[in-house]
Amino acid sequence: MISIGFLPLLFLFFVIAFLRLTSKRHKNLPPGPQPWPILGNLLQLGNNPHVTSTHLARIYGPLISFWLGAKLLIVASSPSAAADVLKTQDRLLSARDIPHTYRIKDYISFSLGFASQCNERWKALRTICKNELFTTRMLDVQTHLREKKVSEVIGFIFSKEGEEVKIGEMAFAAVFNTIGNVIFSRDVLQLGDDSKNVASGLKHEFSRILQLGLAPNLAYFYPVLSSLDIQGQNQEATVFNKMIFDIWDEFIQERRAADYDDGDVKSDFLDVLLCAGYEDLQIKALISDMFIAGTDTTTTLIEWTMSELARNPKAMRRIHDELQMVVGAENVVKESHLNHLIYLHACIKESLRLHPPVRFYSHGKPSTHAMS
């Protein structure tokens, strides 16, 4: 609750933010809709800013300027403009705007995803992640692991025949455990029973810190307010981050106590990081980056795709028929089948178009359930 005596101070900050906004307008900015005082273009963007920006691109062209409060946002809405930003000028435009919620000292100082500059430490982390996680060879090596985790979730859903199944929770657990096995060689969450989690409460803590990162924050729209943390999101995220770091610390210390030699086979990503000599804080921040990057976006995509298919029985039937034709008597979908599931690919792309997992600012999630 904000006290009445605090309102004049808050209004003063808004006025200052607006003055800074108007003073920063330059003639060489891309065109865009006229912003409102204080609010900028927030009201014009509405609840579906990706759709609004598509319509506005027909008026203003492939590069559009928006003001989110006092924050300037430039949107590249055509393939050629996106290529210029992401490829041609990537070194100049690759810096990230760190969300105020995630500006946590022990995390942000060591984060790969939210690094403020591309220094030698960042390059070394990027290289080790690329070589040990994202090369074609490593992705092929991990194929059986991904298939195993998906099979476990499908088996669990079948075991709940006639009961309500929360698709989002199942997808979250599958992705979380897949990443957990790549990093720790172990499941981190237990399907269907939070009391049996290897790391008790981790699911809630991680879900909450992801929600905080996606929730609207006045400090994002009005950076002049960032030091106040009016909504308390940074403080809450700091508490949950410490809980998560404590869990990672247990895993790390358990592995350090194993006292393996440098010549031992590196079985997972944690082994690689320990053998490379990284400190615990760096390892914990990097592990959090991996989970943050991989869980919410994938889970959101699966939820929205299932939600849209539930609303469109014809599309659901067509996917079913395609699976029957491609998978056949095997009755188990493998990654080798994916290239042949053309209509499934089209449905996923359509879901991404309609419901981008990451938007300009916070987005809602569907409440998706399936009856098996």
C-alpha positions in Angstrom: 0.0 0.0 0.0 1.3 3.5 -0.9 0.5 6.1 1.7 -1.3 9.4 0.8 1.8 11.4 1.8 3.8 9.5 -0.8 1.6 10.4 -3.7 3.0 13.9 -4.3 6.5 12.4 -4.4 5.4 9.7 -6.8 3.7 12.4 -9.0 6.9 14.4 -9.0 8.9 11.3 -10.3 6.3 10.9 -13.1 6.7 14.5 -14.1 10.5 14.2 -14.1 10.2 11.0 -16.2 8.0 12.7 -18.7 10.4 15.7 -19.0 13.2 13.3 -19.6 11.1 11.4 -22.2 10.3 14.6 -24.1 13.9 15.8 -24.0 15.2 12.5 -25.4 13.2 12.6 -28.6 15.5 12.9 -31.5 14.7 13.6 -35.1 16.6 10.5 -36.3 14.5 8.1 -34.4 12.3 5.7 -36.5 8.7 6.9 -36.9 6.0 5.8 -34.5 2.6 6.7 -33.0 2.4 9.9 -31.0 3.0 9.1 -27.3 0.7 10.3 -24.5 2.2 12.4 -21.7 3.6 10.3 -18.9 2.2 7.0 -20.3 3.8 7.1 -23.7 2.3 4.5 -26.0 1.3 2.0 -23.3 -2.4 2.4 -23.8 -2.1 2.3 -27.6 -0.2 -1.1 -27.5 -2.9 -2.8 -25.4 -2.9 -6.4 -24.2 -1.5 -7.8 -27.5 1.4 -5.5 -28.4 2.8 -7.9 -31.0 -0.5 -7.7 -32.9 -0.7 -3.9 -32.5 2.9 -3.5 -33.8 2.0 -5.6 -36.8 -0.8 -3.2 -37.7 1.3 -0.1 -37.0 4.1 -1.5 -39.2 1.8 -1.0 -42.2 1.6 2.7 -41.3 5.1 3.5 -40.1 7.3 0.9 -41.8 9.6 -1.9 -40.6 11.2 0.1 -37.8 8.9 1.7 -35.3 9.6 3.8 -32.2 7.5 3.3 -29.0 7.6 4.9 -25.6 6.7 2.6 -22.8 6.4 5.3 -20.2 9.8 6.9 -20.2 11.4 3.9 -21.9 12.2 4.0 -25.6 11.5 0.8 -27.5 12.4 0.3 -31.2 10.7 -2.6 -32.9 12.0 -4.3 -36.0 9.0 -5.9 -37.6 10.2 -7.2 -41.0 12.7 -10.1 -41.7 15.2 -7.7 -43.3 15.0 -5.2 -40.4 15.4 -8.1 -37.9 18.4 -9.4 -39.8 20.0 -6.0 -39.7 19.5 -5.9 -35.9 20.4 -9.5 -35.0 23.1 -10.1 -37.6 24.5 -7.1 -39.5 24.7 -4.8 -36.4 24.6 -7.4 -33.7 27.8 -6.2 -32.0 26.3 -2.7 -31.6 22.8 -3.8 -30.6 23.5 -6.9 -28.6 23.4 -5.3 -25.2 20.5 -6.3 -23.0 18.2 -4.1 -20.9 18.4 -5.9 -17.6 14.9 -6.1 -15.9 14.9 -4.3 -12.5 13.5 -7.4 -10.9 16.6 -9.4 -11.8 19.1 -6.9 -10.7 20.3 -9.1 -7.8 23.9 -8.7 -6.9 25.0 -12.3 -6.5 23.1 -13.2 -9.7 23.5 -10.3 -12.1 27.3 -10.0 -11.5 27.8 -13.5 -12.9 24.9 -14.0 -15.3 25.5 -15.0 -18.9 22.1 -14.0 -20.2 22.0 -10.6 -18.5 25.7 -9.6 -18.9 26.1 -5.9 -19.3 29.1 -6.2 -21.6 30.8 -8.8 -23.9 34.1 -9.0 -22.0 36.5 -12.0 -21.8 34.7 -13.7 -19.0 31.4 -13.5 -21.0 33.1 -14.9 -24.1 34.6 -17.8 -22.1 31.3 -18.7 -20.6 29.6 -18.5 -24.0 32.2 -20.7 -25.5 32.0 -23.4 -22.8 28.2 -23.4 -23.1 28.3 -23.6 -26.9 30.8 -26.5 -26.9 29.3 -28.5 -24.1 25.6 -28.0 -24.6 24.6 -26.6 -28.0 26.8 -28.2 -30.7 25.1 -30.6 -33.0 27.2 -33.4 -31.5 26.2 -32.7 -28.0 22.5 -32.3 -29.0 22.7 -35.7 -30.7 24.3 -37.2 -27.6 21.4 -35.9 -25.4 18.6 -37.2 -27.7 18.0 -40.3 -25.7 17.7 -38.2 -22.5 15.1 -35.9 -24.0 13.1 -38.8 -25.4 13.2 -40.5 -22.0 11.9 -37.5 -20.1 9.1 -37.0 -22.6 8.2 -40.7 -22.4 8.0 -40.5 -18.6 5.6 -37.5 -18.7 3.4 -39.3 -21.3 3.4 -42.4 -19.2 2.4 -40.3 -16.1 -0.5 -38.7 -18.1 -1.8 -42.2 -19.2 -1.7 -43.3 -15.5 -4.1 -40.5 -14.7 -6.8 -41.7 -17.1 -10.1 -40.1 -16.2 -8.5 -37.5 -14.0 -7.7 -33.9 -14.6 -4.1 -33.3 -15.8 -2.4 -29.9 -15.7 -0.6 -29.8 -19.0 1.5 -26.7 -17.9 2.8 -28.5 -14.8 3.7 -31.6 -16.7 5.5 -29.6 -19.4 7.4 -27.6 -16.7 8.5 -30.8 -14.9 9.6 -32.5 -18.2 11.7 -29.5 -19.3 13.1 -28.9 -15.8 14.2 -32.5 -15.4 15.7 -32.6 -18.9 17.9 -29.6 -18.0 18.5 -31.1 -14.6 19.9 -34.3 -16.1 22.1 -32.4 -18.5 23.6 -30.3 -15.7 23.4 -32.6 -12.6 22.7 -36.1 -14.1 19.6 -36.3 -11.9 15.9 -35.4 -11.9 15.2 -32.3 -9.9 11.4 -32.5 -9.7 9.2 -35.5 -9.0 6.2 -35.8 -11.2 2.8 -35.4 -9.5 4.1 -35.2 -5.9 5.8 -32.0 -4.7 6.5 -33.7 -1.3 8.9 -36.0 -3.1 10.9 -33.4 -4.9 14.7 -33.8 -4.6 14.8 -30.1 -3.9 11.7 -29.4 -1.8 9.9 -26.2 -2.8 12.1 -25.6 -5.9 9.2 -25.7 -8.3 7.3 -23.0 -6.4 10.4 -20.8 -6.0 11.4 -21.1 -9.6 7.9 -20.5 -10.9 7.6 -17.4 -8.6 10.9 -15.9 -9.7 9.8 -16.3 -13.4 6.5 -14.7 -12.7 8.2 -11.8 -11.0 10.4 -11.3 -14.1 7.3 -11.2 -16.4 5.1 -9.1 -14.1 4.7 -5.4 -15.0 7.2 -3.2 -13.1 7.0 0.5 -12.8 10.8 0.6 -12.6 11.0 -0.7 -16.2 8.6 1.9 -17.6 10.1 4.7 -15.4 13.8 4.0 -14.6 13.9 7.0 -12.3 11.9 4.9 -9.9 14.2 1.9 -10.0 16.1 2.7 -6.7 12.8 2.7 -4.8 11.5 -0.8 -5.7 8.0 0.5 -5.1 6.3 -2.9 -5.9 8.9 -4.9 -3.9 9.6 -7.2 -6.8 13.3 -6.9 -6.6 13.3 -7.6 -2.9 11.0 -10.7 -3.3 13.1 -12.0 -6.2 16.3 -11.6 -4.1 14.8 -13.8 -1.4 13.7 -16.5 -3.9 17.1 -16.3 -5.7 18.9 -17.0 -2.4 16.7 -20.1 -1.9 17.5 -21.4 -5.4 21.2 -20.7 -5.0 21.1 -22.6 -1.7 19.7 -25.6 -3.5 22.4 -25.4 -6.3 25.0 -25.1 -3.5 23.9 -28.4 -2.1 24.4 -30.1 -5.5 27.7 -28.4 -6.1 29.2 -29.2 -2.6 28.0 -32.8 -3.0 29.9 -33.1 -6.3 33.0 -31.4 -4.9 33.0 -33.9 -2.0 33.2 -36.7 -4.6 36.8 -35.7 -5.1 37.2 -37.0 -8.6 40.5 -36.6 -10.5 41.0 -34.3 -13.6 41.3 -37.5 -15.7 37.9 -38.8 -14.8 35.1 -38.7 -17.4 33.1 -35.5 -17.3 29.5 -36.9 -17.1 27.6 -33.7 -17.1 27.8 -29.9 -17.4 28.5 -29.5 -13.6 31.6 -31.7 -14.0 32.7 -29.5 -16.9 32.3 -26.3 -14.9 34.1 -27.7 -11.8 37.0 -29.0 -13.9 37.3 -25.6 -15.6 37.9 -24.0 -12.2 34.8 -21.8 -12.0 33.8 -20.5 -8.6 30.5 -21.5 -6.9 28.8 -18.2 -7.4 29.6 -18.2 -11.1 28.3 -21.8 -11.4 25.1 -21.1 -9.6 24.3 -18.0 -11.7 25.0 -19.9 -14.9 22.8 -22.9 -13.8 20.0 -20.4 -13.0 20.4 -18.9 -16.5 20.0 -22.3 -18.1 16.8 -23.0 -16.2 15.3 -19.5 -16.7 16.0 -19.6 -20.4 14.7 -23.1 -21.0 11.6 -23.6 -18.8 9.1 -20.8 -19.0 9.2 -20.2 -22.8 8.9 -23.9 -23.6 6.1 -24.5 -21.1 4.2 -21.4 -22.3 4.4 -22.6 -25.9 3.1 -26.0 -25.0 0.2 -24.6 -22.9 -0.9 -22.2 -25.7 -0.6 -24.9 -28.4 -2.7 -27.4 -26.5 -5.2 -24.6 -25.6 -5.6 -23.7 -29.3 -5.9 -27.3 -30.4 -8.5 -27.9 -27.8 -10.5 -25.1 -29.4 -10.0 -26.5 -32.9 -11.0 -30.2 -33.0 -10.3 -30.3 -36.8 -6.7 -29.3 -36.3 -6.4 -31.8 -33.4 -7.7 -34.6 -35.6 -5.3 -33.7 -38.4 -2.3 -33.8 -36.0 -3.6 -37.2 -34.7 -3.8 -38.6 -38.2 -0.3 -37.3 -39.1 1.1 -38.9 -36.0 -0.6 -42.2 -36.8 0.9 -42.1 -40.3 4.4 -41.1 -39.3 4.8 -43.0 -36.1 2.7 -45.9 -37.0 3.0 -49.1 -34.9 5.9 -47.8 -32.8 3.4 -45.7 -30.9 6.2 -43.6 -29.4 7.3 -40.3 -31.0 11.0 -40.0 -31.4 13.1 -37.0 -32.4 13.8 -38.8 -35.7 10.1 -38.4 -36.5 10.0 -34.7 -36.1 11.2 -33.7 -39.5 8.2 -35.7 -41.0 5.6 -34.1 -38.8 4.9 -31.1 -41.1 1.5 -30.2 -39.9 2.6 -30.3 -36.3 5.4 -27.9 -37.1 2.9 -25.6 -38.8 0.7 -25.6 -35.6 3.6 -24.8 -33.4 4.6 -21.9 -35.6 1.1 -20.6 -35.6 1.0 -20.8 -31.8 4.2 -18.8 -31.7 2.7 -16.2 -34.0 -0.5 -15.9 -31.9 1.1 -16.2 -28.5 4.8 -15.2 -28.4 6.3 -16.6 -25.2 8.3 -13.4 -24.7 6.6 -10.0 -25.5 7.2 -6.3 -24.8 6.0 -6.8 -21.3 4.0 -9.2 -19.1 1.7 -11.7 -20.7 -1.0 -14.0 -19.3 -1.0 -17.8 -19.4 -3.9 -20.1 -20.3 -5.4 -22.4 -17.8 -5.1 -25.6 -19.9 -6.3 -29.0 -18.7 -6.8 -32.2 -20.6 -8.9 -35.2 -19.8 -7.0 -38.4 -20.6 
